[in-house]
């Protein structure tokens, strides 16, 4: 069964075009137009700053671009609206998005831009996840309309669950560009003594390191589900879709196994459609 994409040029602002075909895009389709467009603006911001870390230009130039983004965020919260950020300014005002969360995302991207991450400590990985994933979640839950306490808790757990799943999915892709996000503690459990990304990715012992991350991701998925189950359904429909898709991706990777070579896992489109329909109606 194929999922036909709608006409992005007429249905959504330009920011949405970058999300087409993703599970994020699928989840956003069930939101009201106002919330959907707000989410696409947040998504566009995240993609813009994330792309800077992955560029080929020298690191000082990448750091300078991130510094410019900090100035842009400062301007948005001091009454100025930089060119091209008019939509984001309206979203910030409408949903009361917090400046610190935007800056945290930039701080997280800077961790990648400043130096390739290779076998961080678990504490460093937690900080990285909070910045690049949970901070995004904190922006999103305000748009969804969750109360502050539950929203922050959901961002904490679901953000970590999604990011840890991404780390497991992208082991080979990250290794190809010199990055390794599996923490030292996981490598030690697997008796892997190197933090060289390629060597770790090809290690026959990598499964034990991945299992460490799998269990942490599962714990966060479980806690996120508990929060969403206790929340009004209409405010957690989109994060429920994201959680279901990524949990399935995680379990598919576990079933596939971790021995190299690894085929990249993709969630079946029929399952994606079923998940979307399941949560589409209140």
PyMOL commands that set and color helices and strands:
alter all, ss='L'
color gray80, all
select helices_A, chain A and resi 8-11+14-18+23-28+33-53+59-76+86-95+99-114+122-144+148-169+171-176+184-189+197-201+206-229+233-256+269-278
alter helices_A, ss='H'
color red, helices_A
deselect
rebuild
show_as cartoon
